[in-house]
């Protein structure tokens, strides 16, 4: 993404917001993306392993790169 592309940045921000909303609806921390949540659980949860496998087809180590260590403490549902 170009640094000076304001339209690109706008849509990227919208995408991140939708991702965080989906994570929240699924019982996760409202400030964490699904990729971060899956990255933290890919060794122990089947759904996370599958999702990370799929996302790795788009970007190598996507879930690993997406992990937000300082997020996830407001999660409602246990994975």
C-alpha positions as semicolon CSV with decimal commas, in nm:
position;residue;x (nm);y (nm);z (nm)
1;X;0,000;0,000;0,000
2;X;0,136;0,341;-0,094
3;X;0,197;0,570;0,202
4;X;0,034;0,864;0,025
5;X;-0,278;0,676;-0,085
6;X;-0,545;0,820;0,145
7;X;-0,824;0,623;-0,021
8;X;-0,626;0,300;0,025
9;X;-0,563;0,382;0,391
10;X;-0,930;0,467;0,441
11;X;-1,046;0,131;0,306
12;X;-0,774;-0,056;0,497
13;X;-0,896;0,109;0,819
14;X;-1,254;0,005;0,737
15;X;-1,136;-0,352;0,678
16;X;-0,957;-0,361;1,015
17;X;-1,267;-0,223;1,189
18;X;-1,484;-0,495;1,030
19;X;-1,229;-0,758;1,135
20;X;-1,231;-0,634;1,494
21;X;-1,612;-0,619;1,494
22;X;-1,631;-0,980;1,374
23;X;-1,389;-1,084;1,648
24;X;-1,603;-0,902;1,906
25;X;-1,924;-1,067;1,779
26;X;-1,746;-1,403;1,816
27;X;-1,671;-1,327;2,183
28;X;-1,322;-1,186;2,140
29;X;-1,149;-0,869;2,252
30;X;-1,298;-0,570;2,064
31;X;-0,950;-0,430;1,995
32;X;-0,802;-0,752;1,853
33;X;-0,824;-0,889;1,500
34;X;-0,931;-1,243;1,425
35;X;-0,584;-1,310;1,283
36;X;-0,421;-1,212;1,612
37;X;-0,662;-1,427;1,810
38;X;-0,604;-1,722;1,575
39;X;-0,228;-1,674;1,580
40;X;-0,223;-1,709;1,957
41;X;-0,426;-2,032;1,938
42;X;-0,307;-2,204;1,621
43;X;-0,120;-2,472;1,816
44;X;-0,416;-2,563;2,037
45;X;-0,737;-2,487;1,846
46;X;-0,849;-2,660;1,527
47;X;-1,037;-2,354;1,397
48;X;-0,729;-2,134;1,445
49;X;-0,497;-2,383;1,277
50;X;-0,731;-2,402;0,977
51;X;-0,774;-2,024;0,953
52;X;-0,400;-1,959;0,979
53;X;-0,332;-2,224;0,714
54;X;-0,576;-2,046;0,483
55;X;-0,440;-1,698;0,554
56;X;-0,083;-1,822;0,501
57;X;-0,181;-1,894;0,140
58;X;-0,239;-1,519;0,099
59;X;0,054;-1,396;0,311
60;X;0,331;-1,610;0,458
61;X;0,310;-1,624;0,839
62;X;0,008;-1,391;0,841
63;X;-0,124;-1,500;1,180
64;X;0,222;-1,495;1,338
65;X;0,280;-1,141;1,208
66;X;-0,067;-1,032;1,327
67;X;-0,032;-1,133;1,691
68;X;-0,098;-0,840;1,923
69;X;0,050;-0,950;2,257
70;X;-0,104;-0,655;2,440
71;X;-0,458;-0,739;2,322
72;X;-0,698;-1,019;2,413
73;X;-0,751;-0,961;2,784
74;X;-1,112;-0,843;2,728
75;X;-1,216;-1,161;2,549
76;X;-1,550;-1,299;2,669
77;X;-1,548;-1,657;2,534
78;X;-1,274;-1,908;2,608
79;X;-1,127;-2,070;2,300
